[in-house]
């Protein structure tokens, strides 16, 4: 019994020791594997660097689109036509230098002294400093259409569309502040421009005064504006509907004649701001009249009365009037 227990304990101890030895071996193998991986990565990086050093020391060809900038343009001169924004440049040089050129391409700065500019010479000066050989430039010659610059003041036109909440509308016509702009550019371009508009803007669901900055239409590269935005201002009010019966009268009636109408009056429907509605009570707002010249030139027996607003201190807007035509009868005065 005791021998059997001893054997059991012995087997357990041997089993634990074997596991410890096996785990140590596995850890050592894993550590060796990690070391090999690190060595491989370092070697790969060194090989890649060496490959780059060797290959990038060689000469390569590269095509680039370089931006053209005009400098030194006389103040009294302006371009009448657009010029190419970029020039296609073919260069040769060491890979290291071409990488730098590709990542940070320079601009072609042209000092405008003449209407024709040799782009090859301009680019050559910049590439020589960078030790890069220039092969080709397209276009080779840049032709500039230069004219005398003029400036004039022109009015602004609104291109703003406004939609209102129900029963709301402008109290007065909207205005732009400022209402004009100075425009500058080549004489052939500027002299034909007589007004400038705002950009297309929509303002929706308006129920209060508007005071909004809006941009002007983009003038492009050839035209210069004294400002690029203006303020759109408008007074807004809530309106209500009213109506008034107005007798029809005749103007410029010759002596000895009278005209009667059927019907003798018409009904004018109008809109008025809610705040002004109580102020018009008992006031005459409109005249309805027909001139005798209308009657004298008519052959149908019917004329169209004209509506004239007499209460000019109110913001009244005629919506409609009925009837649109009236029959007339000329009565001669025997006296």
C-alpha positions as CSV (number, residue, x, y, z in Angstrom):
1,X,0.0,0.0,0.0
2,X,2.8,2.4,1.0
3,X,4.9,1.3,-2.1
4,X,2.0,2.0,-4.4
5,X,1.5,5.5,-2.9
6,X,5.2,6.2,-3.3
7,X,5.1,5.2,-6.9
8,X,2.2,7.5,-7.5
9,X,3.9,10.5,-6.0
10,X,7.0,9.7,-7.9
11,X,5.1,9.6,-11.2
12,X,3.5,13.0,-10.4
13,X,6.8,14.7,-9.7
14,X,8.3,13.4,-12.9
15,X,5.3,14.5,-14.8
16,X,5.5,18.1,-13.4
17,X,9.3,18.3,-14.1
18,X,8.8,17.1,-17.6
19,X,6.2,19.9,-18.2
20,X,8.6,22.5,-16.8
21,X,11.4,21.4,-19.1
22,X,9.1,21.2,-22.1
23,X,7.7,24.8,-21.5
24,X,11.3,26.2,-21.2
25,X,12.2,24.6,-24.5
26,X,9.1,26.1,-26.1
27,X,9.9,29.5,-24.7
28,X,13.4,29.3,-26.0
29,X,12.2,28.2,-29.5
30,X,9.7,31.1,-29.5
31,X,12.4,33.6,-28.5
32,X,14.6,32.3,-31.3
33,X,11.8,32.7,-33.8
34,X,11.2,36.3,-32.8
35,X,14.9,37.1,-33.1
36,X,15.0,35.6,-36.6
37,X,12.0,37.7,-37.6
38,X,13.6,40.9,-36.3
39,X,16.8,40.1,-38.1
40,X,14.9,39.4,-41.3
41,X,13.0,42.7,-41.1
42,X,16.2,44.7,-40.5
43,X,17.9,43.0,-43.4
44,X,14.9,43.7,-45.6
45,X,15.0,47.4,-44.7
46,X,18.7,47.7,-45.3
47,X,18.3,45.9,-48.7
48,X,15.5,48.2,-49.7
49,X,17.5,51.3,-48.7
50,X,20.5,50.1,-50.7
51,X,18.3,49.4,-53.7
52,X,16.8,52.9,-53.5
53,X,20.2,54.5,-53.2
54,X,21.5,52.6,-56.2
55,X,18.4,53.1,-58.4
56,X,17.5,56.7,-57.4
57,X,21.1,57.8,-58.3
58,X,20.2,57.0,-62.0
59,X,18.7,59.5,-64.4
60,X,15.0,59.4,-65.2
61,X,12.5,61.3,-67.3
62,X,9.5,63.0,-65.7
63,X,6.5,65.0,-67.1
64,X,5.0,67.7,-65.0
65,X,2.2,70.2,-65.3
66,X,3.5,73.5,-63.8
67,X,1.2,76.4,-62.8
68,X,1.8,79.6,-64.7
69,X,1.8,82.9,-62.6
70,X,2.0,86.3,-64.3
71,X,3.9,88.9,-62.3
72,X,4.9,92.5,-63.0
73,X,1.8,93.2,-65.2
74,X,1.8,97.0,-65.7
75,X,-1.1,98.7,-63.8
76,X,-2.4,100.4,-67.0
77,X,-2.6,97.1,-68.9
78,X,-4.9,94.1,-68.6
79,X,-5.5,90.7,-70.3
80,X,-8.2,90.6,-72.9
81,X,-8.1,86.8,-73.2
82,X,-7.4,83.9,-70.9
83,X,-4.0,82.2,-71.0
84,X,-3.1,78.6,-70.2
85,X,-3.2,77.9,-66.5
86,X,-0.4,75.3,-66.7
87,X,2.5,74.3,-69.0
88,X,3.6,70.7,-69.6
89,X,7.3,70.3,-68.8
90,X,9.6,67.3,-69.6
91,X,12.7,67.0,-67.4
92,X,15.6,64.6,-66.9
93,X,17.5,64.2,-63.6
94,X,18.5,61.9,-60.8
95,X,15.7,60.1,-59.1
96,X,16.3,61.8,-55.8
97,X,15.9,65.2,-57.3
98,X,12.9,64.2,-59.4
99,X,11.1,62.9,-56.4
100,X,11.5,66.2,-54.7
101,X,10.3,68.0,-57.8
102,X,7.3,65.8,-58.2
103,X,6.2,66.2,-54.5
104,X,6.7,70.0,-54.6
105,X,6.4,71.2,-58.2
106,X,7.3,74.9,-58.6
107,X,5.2,77.6,-60.3
108,X,6.4,79.3,-63.5
109,X,6.6,83.0,-62.6
110,X,6.5,85.1,-65.7
111,X,7.5,88.8,-65.6
112,X,5.3,90.3,-68.3
113,X,7.4,92.7,-70.4
114,X,6.0,91.8,-73.8
115,X,3.0,90.1,-75.4
116,X,5.0,87.0,-76.2
117,X,6.9,85.1,-73.6
118,X,9.4,82.2,-74.2
119,X,8.3,79.7,-71.6
120,X,11.3,77.5,-72.3
121,X,13.7,80.2,-71.1
122,X,11.6,81.0,-68.1
123,X,11.5,77.3,-66.9
124,X,15.2,76.7,-67.8
125,X,16.2,79.4,-65.3
126,X,14.4,77.6,-62.5
127,X,15.5,74.1,-63.5
128,X,19.2,75.1,-63.8
129,X,19.3,76.1,-60.2
130,X,17.9,72.7,-59.2
131,X,20.5,70.8,-61.4
132,X,17.7,69.3,-63.5
133,X,17.9,69.1,-67.3
134,X,15.0,70.6,-69.2
135,X,13.9,68.6,-72.3
136,X,10.7,70.2,-73.5
137,X,8.0,72.8,-72.6
138,X,4.6,72.9,-74.1
139,X,3.5,75.5,-75.1
140,X,6.9,76.8,-76.0
141,X,5.7,80.4,-76.6
142,X,3.0,82.0,-74.5
143,X,1.1,84.8,-76.3
144,X,-0.6,87.4,-74.1
145,X,-3.4,89.6,-75.4
146,X,-2.8,92.9,-73.6
147,X,-5.0,96.0,-73.8
148,X,-5.3,99.3,-71.9
149,X,-7.1,98.9,-68.6
150,X,-10.2,100.9,-67.9
151,X,-12.4,101.2,-64.8
152,X,-16.1,102.3,-64.6
153,X,-18.9,102.3,-62.2
154,X,-22.0,100.2,-63.0
155,X,-25.3,99.5,-61.2
156,X,-26.0,96.2,-59.5
157,X,-29.0,93.9,-60.3
158,X,-30.5,91.5,-57.8
159,X,-30.7,87.9,-58.7
160,X,-32.2,86.9,-55.3
161,X,-35.4,84.9,-55.2
162,X,-37.6,85.3,-52.1
163,X,-40.5,83.1,-51.0
164,X,-42.8,84.2,-48.2
165,X,-44.9,82.7,-45.4
166,X,-48.6,83.0,-46.1
167,X,-49.9,86.6,-46.2
168,X,-46.4,88.1,-46.0
169,X,-44.8,90.2,-48.7
170,X,-42.4,93.0,-49.3
171,X,-43.4,96.3,-47.8
172,X,-41.2,98.2,-50.3
173,X,-38.9,97.1,-53.1
174,X,-35.7,95.4,-51.9
175,X,-32.4,97.3,-52.2
176,X,-28.7,96.3,-52.5
177,X,-26.1,98.0,-50.4
178,X,-24.0,99.2,-52.1
179,X,-26.1,99.5,-55.3
180,X,-23.2,99.8,-57.7
181,X,-19.7,98.4,-58.2
182,X,-16.5,99.5,-59.8
183,X,-15.4,97.1,-62.6
184,X,-11.9,97.0,-64.0
185,X,-10.3,95.2,-66.9
186,X,-9.3,95.3,-70.6
187,X,-11.1,98.0,-72.5
188,X,-12.8,95.7,-75.0
189,X,-14.3,93.7,-72.2
190,X,-15.4,96.4,-69.8
191,X,-16.9,98.9,-72.2
192,X,-19.7,96.4,-73.1
193,X,-20.7,95.7,-69.5
194,X,-23.4,98.0,-68.3
195,X,-24.6,96.2,-65.1
196,X,-23.5,93.4,-62.8
197,X,-25.7,90.9,-60.9
198,X,-25.6,89.1,-57.7
199,X,-25.1,85.4,-57.6
200,X,-28.3,83.3,-57.8
201,X,-29.6,83.1,-54.2
202,X,-32.8,81.7,-52.7
203,X,-34.3,82.9,-49.4
204,X,-37.3,80.8,-48.3
205,X,-40.2,81.1,-45.8
206,X,-39.6,84.8,-45.1
207,X,-41.8,86.4,-42.4
208,X,-39.6,89.3,-41.2
209,X,-37.3,91.9,-42.5
210,X,-34.3,90.6,-44.6
211,X,-30.8,91.8,-44.1
212,X,-28.5,89.2,-45.8
213,X,-25.1,89.3,-47.4
214,X,-25.1,87.8,-50.9
215,X,-22.1,87.2,-53.2
216,X,-21.8,88.9,-56.6
217,X,-21.5,86.8,-59.8
218,X,-17.9,85.5,-60.2
219,X,-16.1,87.8,-62.7
220,X,-13.5,85.2,-63.6
221,X,-9.8,85.9,-64.1
222,X,-10.0,88.9,-66.5
223,X,-12.4,91.2,-64.7
224,X,-11.8,92.8,-61.3
225,X,-14.6,94.0,-59.0
226,X,-14.3,96.6,-56.2
227,X,-16.3,94.3,-54.0
228,X,-17.3,90.6,-54.1
229,X,-20.4,90.8,-51.9
230,X,-23.3,93.2,-51.1
231,X,-26.1,93.3,-48.5
232,X,-29.6,92.5,-49.6
233,X,-32.1,94.5,-47.5
234,X,-35.9,94.4,-47.6
235,X,-38.8,95.4,-45.3
236,X,-41.4,92.7,-44.9
237,X,-45.0,93.0,-43.5
238,X,-48.0,90.8,-43.0
239,X,-50.8,91.8,-45.4
240,X,-54.6,91.6,-45.3
241,X,-57.2,92.0,-48.0
242,X,-59.7,94.9,-48.4
243,X,-62.1,96.2,-51.0
244,X,-63.7,99.5,-52.0
245,X,-66.6,100.5,-54.3
246,X,-65.5,103.3,-56.7
247,X,-67.7,105.4,-59.0
248,X,-66.5,105.7,-62.6
249,X,-65.9,109.2,-63.8
250,X,-65.0,110.7,-67.2
251,X,-61.9,112.8,-67.7
252,X,-61.3,115.4,-70.5
253,X,-65.1,115.6,-71.2
254,X,-65.9,118.2,-73.9
255,X,-68.4,121.0,-73.0
256,X,-72.0,120.1,-73.6
257,X,-71.6,116.4,-73.2
258,X,-72.2,113.9,-70.5
259,X,-71.4,110.2,-70.2
260,X,-73.1,107.6,-68.1
261,X,-71.8,104.1,-67.4
262,X,-73.4,100.7,-66.8
263,X,-72.5,99.7,-64.2
264,X,-71.7,103.1,-62.8
265,X,-69.2,101.8,-60.2
266,X,-66.7,99.0,-59.8
267,X,-65.2,97.1,-56.8
268,X,-61.5,97.3,-56.2
269,X,-59.8,94.5,-54.2
270,X,-56.4,95.3,-52.7
271,X,-53.8,94.2,-50.2
272,X,-52.6,96.4,-47.3
273,X,-50.2,95.8,-44.4
274,X,-52.1,94.7,-41.3
275,X,-50.6,97.6,-39.3
276,X,-52.1,100.1,-41.8
277,X,-55.6,98.5,-42.1
278,X,-57.2,100.5,-39.3
279,X,-55.7,103.8,-40.5
280,X,-57.6,103.7,-43.8
281,X,-61.1,103.6,-42.3
282,X,-63.3,106.3,-43.9
283,X,-60.6,107.3,-46.4
284,X,-61.0,107.4,-50.2
285,X,-58.3,105.1,-51.7
286,X,-58.9,105.0,-55.4
287,X,-60.3,106.8,-58.4
288,X,-61.8,104.9,-61.4
289,X,-61.9,106.9,-64.6
290,X,-62.3,106.7,-68.4
291,X,-60.8,109.4,-70.7
292,X,-63.0,110.9,-73.4
293,X,-60.3,109.9,-75.9
294,X,-61.0,106.3,-75.0
295,X,-64.7,106.8,-75.8
296,X,-64.1,108.7,-79.0
297,X,-61.8,106.0,-80.4
298,X,-64.1,103.1,-79.3
299,X,-66.4,101.3,-81.7
300,X,-67.7,98.5,-79.4
301,X,-69.7,100.4,-76.8
302,X,-67.5,99.2,-74.0
303,X,-64.5,100.8,-72.3
304,X,-61.9,99.6,-69.7
305,X,-61.8,101.9,-66.7
306,X,-58.4,102.8,-65.2
307,X,-57.6,102.6,-61.5
308,X,-55.6,105.4,-59.8
309,X,-54.5,105.2,-56.2
310,X,-55.0,108.5,-54.3
311,X,-53.9,107.4,-50.8
312,X,-50.2,107.4,-51.5
313,X,-49.1,107.4,-47.9
314,X,-50.2,103.7,-47.5
315,X,-48.5,100.6,-48.9
316,X,-51.6,99.5,-51.0
317,X,-51.4,97.0,-53.8
318,X,-54.3,96.5,-56.2
319,X,-55.1,92.8,-56.7
320,X,-58.1,93.1,-59.1
321,X,-61.2,95.1,-59.9
322,X,-64.6,94.1,-61.3
323,X,-66.1,94.6,-63.7
324,X,-63.2,94.9,-66.1
325,X,-65.3,96.7,-68.7
326,X,-68.3,99.0,-68.6
327,X,-70.9,100.1,-71.2
328,X,-71.3,103.8,-71.8
329,X,-73.9,106.2,-73.0
330,X,-73.2,109.7,-74.3
331,X,-75.8,112.3,-73.4
332,X,-75.8,115.6,-75.3
333,X,-76.6,118.7,-73.2
334,X,-79.0,120.9,-75.2
335,X,-78.4,123.8,-73.0
